Structure formats: C-alpha cells, structure tokens
Amino acid sequence: MKYLKTVLKSIAYTFVSLLVLTTLITVLSYFDIVKEQTISTLKIIVIIISVIIGGFIVGKNTKKKGWLEGIKQGIILITIFFILTLLLKTSLNIKMLLYYVIIIVSSMAGSMIGISKKKS
C-alpha cells in the first residue's frame, strides 16, 4: 500500500509540474516573449523536468535500485500518455516513440538522483 501511495504521489507531482510549466510556456508564448521556434524545444524540456521531478520522488522513497523504480514509473507514465493518445485519436509516430524513450530515461535519471540524495 505504501508503494502505491508513493507511485501515485510521484505521478501527481509529475502532472502538476507538467501543468504549471506548460501554463508558463503558454503565457510566455502569448505575450511573444518566447519565439515560436523555441516552443518545440521547450516542450521537450518541460516533459524532461516534470518526469525527473516524479522520478526524484519515487527514488527518494525507495530503498534500492533507483533505476528500476524509475523504469517502472516511466512505464506507468507512458501507459497513461498512450491511453490519452488513443482517446484523442492522435496517430502514433516516430516522434511519439521518441517522447516515450525520453520519459523512461528522464524518470530513470530522476529516480537515481532521488535515491542518491536520500538521507540514510
């Protein structure tokens, strides 16, 4: 039960940070502070930062094998995003697969950072 609570907490942190950072980029784009060419790069950076935050939470609350917990977290997030992709009837392409790889690697990195920063 504690593990499920930790995973749900990290997913919540991931989605909240994703929402906040996406809103920030939208506001910056609306006021023409950020150029249109930069937005595609910022979208990837937002995903990376959000998933690292969620992975950090998982890693901080686990005892060992942070990379494995990060992969589990990444797979859960990919499943959620894949279901959303199917519901929104968006086609699956190479770009989406690249996003999924970025999610797994970022989650793994965040979890490894979290486990190393954990107080013993």
PAZAPA-4460 file (N, C-alpha, C; in steps of 0.05 Angstrom, whole numbers, plus 32768, in hexadecimal, padded with zeros to 4 digits):
% residues 120
    n_x    n_y    n_z   ca_x   ca_y   ca_z    c_x    c_y    c_z   seq   type   mol
   8010   7FE8   8000   8000   8000   8000   8011   8019   8000     1      M     A
   8028   8018   800F   8039   802F   8010   8046   8034   7FF5     2      K     A
   804D   801F   7FE6   8059   8022   7FCC   8045   802F   7FB9     3      Y     A
   802C   8027   7FB9   8017   8032   7FA8   8013   8050   7FAE     4      L     A
   8014   8057   7FC8   8011   8073   7FD0   8029   8083   7FC6     5      K     A
   8041   8078   7FC6   8058   8086   7FBC   8057   808A   7F9E     6      T     A
   804E   8076   7F90   804C   8078   7F73   8036   808C   7F6B     7      V     A
   8020   808C   7F78   800A   809F   7F73   8013   80BC   7F79     8      L     A
   8022   80BE   7F8F   802D   80D8   7F97   8040   80E3   7F82     9      K     A
   8051   80D2   7F78   8065   80DA   7F63   8057   80E1   7F49    10      S     A
   8042   80D2   7F42   8033   80D8   7F29   8025   80F2   7F2C    11      I     A
   801A   80F7   7F44   800D   8111   7F49   8021   8128   7F46    12      A     A
   8039   8125   7F52   804D   813A   7F4F   8055   813E   7F32    13      Y     A
   8057   8128   7F23   805E   812A   7F07   8049   813A   7EF8    14      T     A
   802F   8133   7EFC   801A   8141   7EED   8017   815E   7EF6    15      F     A
   801A   8163   7F0F   8017   817F   7F19   802E   8190   7F0E    16      V     A
   8047   8186   7F0E   805D   8195   7F03   805A   8198   7EE5    17      S     A
   8050   8184   7ED8   804B   8185   7EBB   8036   819B   7EB5    18      L     A
   8021   819C   7EC5   800C   81B0   7EC1   8017   81CD   7EC7    19      L     A
   8026   81D0   7EDC   8031   81EA   7EE3   8045   81F4   7ECD    20      V     A
   8057   81E3   7EC5   806B   81EB   7EB2   805F   81F0   7E96    21      L     A
   804B   81E0   7E8F   803D   81E4   7E75   802E   81FF   7E76    22      T     A
   8021   8205   7E8C   8013   821E   7E8F   8027   8236   7E8D    23      T     A
   803E   8233   7E99   8052   8248   7E98   805B   824C   7E7B    24      L     A
   8060   8237   7E6C   8068   8239   7E50   8052   8246   7E3F    25      I     A
   8039   823E   7E45   8023   824A   7E37   8021   8268   7E3B    26      T     A
   8024   8270   7E54   8023   828D   7E5A   803A   829C   7E4D    27      V     A
   8052   8290   7E4E   8069   829C   7E41   8065   829E   7E22    28      L     A
   8059   828A   7E17   8054   828A   7DFA   803E   829E   7DF3    29      S     A
   802A   82A0   7E04   8014   82B3   7DFF   801E   82D0   7DFE    30      Y     A
   8030   82D7   7E0F   803B   82F2   7E10   8053   82F5   7DFE    31      F     A
   8059   82E2   7DED   806F   82E2   7DD9   808A   82E6   7DE7    32      D     A
   808D   82DC   7DFE   80A7   82DC   7E0C   80B8   82C6   7E01    33      I     A
   80AB   82AF   7DFA   80B9   8298   7DEF   80B2   8296   7DD2    34      V     A
   80C6   8292   7DC1   80C1   8290   7DA5   80B5   8275   7D9F    35      K     A
   80A8   8273   7D88   809A   825A   7D81   80AD   8243   7D7B    36      E     A
   80C5   8249   7D72   80D9   8234   7D6D   80E2   8227   7D87    37      Q     A
   80E2   8236   7D9C   80EC   822C   7DB6   80D8   821B   7DC4    38      T     A
   80BE   821D   7DBD   80A9   820F   7DCC   80AC   81F1   7DCA    39      I     A
   80B4   81E7   7DB3   80B7   81CA   7DB0   80CD   81BF   7DC2    40      S     A
   80E2   81CE   7DC5   80F8   81C6   7DD7   80EF   81C8   7DF4    41      T     A
   80E0   81DD   7DFA   80D6   81E0   7E16   80C2   81CA   7E1D    42      L     A
   80B3   81C0   7E0A   80A0   81AA   7E10   80AF   8191   7E19    43      K     A
   80C5   818B   7E0C   80D5   8174   7E14   80E2   8179   7E2F    44      I     A
   80EC   8191   7E34   80F8   8197   7E4D   80E4   8195   7E64    45      I     A
   80CB   819E   7E5F   80B6   819C   7E73   80B0   817F   7E7A    46      V     A
   80AF   816E   7E66   80AA   8152   7E6B   80C1   8146   7E7C    47      I     A
   80D9   814D   7E75   80F1   8142   7E83   80F0   814B   7EA0    48      I     A
   80EC   8165   7EA5   80EC   816F   7EC0   80D6   8163   7ED1    49      I     A
   80BE   8161   7EC5   80A7   8156   7ED4   80AC   8138   7EDB    50      S     A
   80B6   8129   7EC9   80BA   810C   7ECE   80D1   8108   7EE2    51      V     A
   80E6   8119   7EE0   80FC   8118   7EF3   80F1   811E   7F10    52      I     A
   80DF   8131   7F12   80D4   8137   7F2C   80C5   811E   7F37    53      I     A
   80B4   8112   7F27   80A6   80FA   7F2F   80B9   80E3   7F36    54      G     A
   80CD   80DF   7F26   80E1   80CA   7F2B   80F1   80D0   7F44    55      G     A
   80F6   80E9   7F4A   8104   80F0   7F62   80F4   80E8   7F7B    56      F     A
   80DA   80ED   7F7A   80C8   80E6   7F90   80C8   80C7   7F95    57      I     A
   80C7   80B8   7F7F   80C8   809B   7F81   80E3   8092   7F8C    58      V     A
   80F8   809D   7F82   8113   8095   7F8B   8118   809C   7FA8    59      G     A
   810D   80B2   7FB1   8111   80BB   7FCC   8103   80A8   7FE0    60      K     A
   80EE   809C   7FD7   80DE   808B   7FE9   80E3   806D   7FE5    61      N     A
   80F7   8066   7FD6   80FE   804A   7FD2   8118   8043   7FE0    62      T     A
   811C   802A   7FE5   8134   8021   7FF4   814C   801B   7FE2    63      K     A
   8147   800F   7FCB   815D   8007   7FB9   8152   8005   7F9D    64      K     A
   8165   8003   7F8A   815F   8000   7F6D   814E   8017   7F63    65      K     A
   8159   802F   7F65   814A   8047   7F5C   8145   8046   7F3E    66      G     A
   8157   803B   7F2F   8153   803A   7F12   813B   8029   7F0B    67      W     A
   8137   8013   7F1A   8120   8001   7F15   8106   800F   7F1C    68      L     A
   8106   801D   7F32   80EE   802C   7F3A   80E8   8042   7F26    69      E     A
   80FD   804E   7F1B   80F9   8062   7F06   80ED   8057   7EED    70      G     A
   80F6   803F   7EE5   80EB   8032   7ECE   80CD   802B   7ED2    71      I     A
   80C7   8021   7EEA   80AB   801B   7EF0   809A   8035   7EEF    72      K     A
   80A4   804A   7EFA   8096   8064   7EF9   8093   806D   7EDD    73      Q     A
   80A7   806B   7ECD   80A6   8073   7EB1   8092   8062   7EA1    74      G     A
   8090   8049   7EA6   807D   8037   7E98   8060   803F   7EA0    75      I     A
   805C   8045   7EB9   8042   804E   7EC2   803A   8068   7EB4    76      I     A
   804C   807B   7EB2   8047   8094   7EA5   8042   8090   7E87    77      L     A
   8052   807F   7E7B   804E   8079   7E5E   8032   806D   7E59    78      I     A
   802A   805B   7E6B   8010   804E   7E69   7FFA   8064   7E6A    79      T     A
   7FFC   8076   7E7D   7FE9   808C   7E80   7FE8   809D   7E66    80      I     A
   8000   80A5   7E5D   8001   80B5   7E45   7FF7   80A6   7E2C    81      F     A
   7FFD   808C   7E2B   7FF4   807D   7E14   7FD5   807B   7E14    82      F     A
   7FC9   8077   7E2B   7FAC   8076   7E2D   7FA0   8091   7E24    83      I     A
   7FAD   80A7   7E2D   7FA4   80C2   7E25   7FA6   80C5   7E07    84      L     A
   7FBC   80BB   7DFC   7FC0   80BC   7DDF   7FAA   80AE   7DD0    85      T     A
   7FA3   8096   7DDA   7F8D   8087   7DCD   7F72   8095   7DD0    86      L     A
   7F6D   80A1   7DE7   7F54   80AF   7DEC   7F51   80C7   7DDA    87      L     A
   7F68   80D5   7DD6   7F67   80EE   7DC6   7F6B   80E8   7DA8    88      L     A
   7F6D   80CE   7DA2   7F6F   80C5   7D86   7F87   80D2   7D77    89      K     A
   7F9D   80D4   7D85   7FB6   80DD   7D79   7FC5   80C5   7D6F    90      T     A
   7FD1   80C9   7D57   7FDF   80B2   7D4C   7FFA   80AE   7D5A    91      S     A
   8002   8095   7D5C   801B   808E   7D68   8031   808F   7D53    92      L     A
   8045   809F   7D58   805B   80A1   7D44   8076   80A0   7D52    93      N     A
   808B   80A4   7D43   80A6   80A3   7D4E   80AB   80B8   7D63    94      I     A
   809F   80CF   7D5F   80A2   80E5   7D73   8097   80DD   7D8E    95      K     A
   8080   80D0   7D8E   8073   80C7   7DA7   8085   80B2   7DB4    96      M     A
   808F   80A0   7DA4   80A1   808B   7DAF   80BA   8098   7DBC    97      L     A
   80C4   80AD   7DAF   80DB   80BB   7DBB   80D4   80C8   7DD5    98      L     A
   80BB   80D4   7DD7   80B2   80DF   7DF1   80B1   80C9   7E06    99      Y     A
   80A8   80B1   7DFF   80A6   809C   7E12   80C1   8093   7E1C   100      Y     A
   80D5   8093   7E0B   80F0   808C   7E13   80FB   80A2   7E25   101      V     A
   80F5   80BB   7E1F   80FE   80D1   7E30   80F1   80CF   7E4B   102      I     A
   80D8   80C7   7E4C   80CA   80C4   7E66   80D8   80AE   7E77   103      I     A
   80DE   8097   7E6B   80EB   8082   7E7A   8106   808A   7E84   104      I     A
   8116   8096   7E73   8131   809E   7E7B   8131   80B4   7E90   105      V     A
   811F   80C7   7E8D   811C   80DC   7EA1   8113   80D2   7EBC   106      S     A
   8100   80C0   7EBB   80F6   80B4   7ED4   810C   80A4   7EE2   107      S     A
   811B   8095   7ED2   8131   8086   7EDD   8146   8098   7EEA   108      M     A
   814D   80AE   7EDC   8161   80C1   7EE6   8157   80CE   7F00   109      A     A
   813D   80D7   7F00   8132   80E3   7F18   8131   80D1   7F30   110      G     A
   812B   80B8   7F2B   812A   80A4   7F40   8146   809E   7F4B   111      S     A
   815A   809D   7F3A   8175   8098   7F43   8180   80B0   7F53   112      M     A
   8178   80C9   7F4B   8180   80E1   7F5A   8172   80E1   7F75   113      I     A
   8158   80D9   7F75   8149   80D8   7F8E   8154   80C4   7FA2   114      G     A
   815C   80AD   7F98   8166   8099   7FAB   8182   80A1   7FB5   115      I     A
   8191   80B0   7FA5   81AB   80B8   7FAF   81A9   80D0   7FC2   116      S     A
   8194   80DF   7FC0   8190   80F6   7FD2   8181   80EF   7FEC   117      K     A
   8178   80D6   7FED   8169   80CE   8005   817A   80CD   801E   118      K     A
   816E   80D5   8034   817D   80D5   804D   817D   80B8   8057   119      K     A
   8195   80AF   805F   8198   8093   8068   818E   8090   8084   120      S     A
***
